[in-house]
Amino acid sequence: MEVNLIFKIAAVGILVTILGQVLKHSGREEQEFLVSLAGLILVLTWIVPSIYELFQTIRKLFEL
């Protein structure tokens, strides 16, 4: 896993947290949920290829 990916995930987490707090205090809980869901989907689209690559590497390791 690249260090750059970890920083991207942390940045998305910080932004989602700040936006969520602002929306929560302004009484817009529905938009807060959508922002959190969008952040989760974004991070998953970054992580899933890395997890797939990890499983492929493990599979190749045990095929020896």
N, C-alpha and C positions, 0 to 999 in steps of 0.2 A: 504494500500500500504506500502510496506516495504521501509525503508530508504535505504537499500542496492540497491534496484532497481533504486532509484533516482540517486544514485552515479554512477551506471552503465550507465544510460542514459546520465548523464553529461559527463562522460568519453568518450562515443562514440561521443557526440556532439563536444567535444574539439578535438578529433582525426580527425573527419571528416572535421572540420574547418581548421585545420593545413594542412592536406593532400590536401584539396581543394585549399587553397592559394598557396601551392607549385606547384600543377599541373596547376593552372591558370597562374601563373607567368612564367611557362616554356612553355606555349602555348598549353597545352593539355586539352582543355575545355571538350572534350568528356569523357576523363577519370575522370575529376572532377565531371561531371554529374553522372557517374556510381558509384563513391565513395559515393556521396550524396544519391543516390538511395539505395545502399547497406546498408548504415547507417540507413536510414528510415525503410527499411524492417526489419533489425535486431531489432530496437527498437519496431516496431509494433508487432513482434513475442513475445516480452517480455510483452507488455502492454495488448494485446488482452485477454489473460486468466484472467487478473485482472479485466478488464472491464466486461467480462462474469460473473465472480464471483460476482461483484457488482450488476449486473442486476438480478442474481439469488437471492441474498440476499434481494433486494428490492421487488421482486416478492413474496418471502416467507413472507415478512413483511406484505404485503397487503392481503395475503390469510387468515389472522387471522379473 
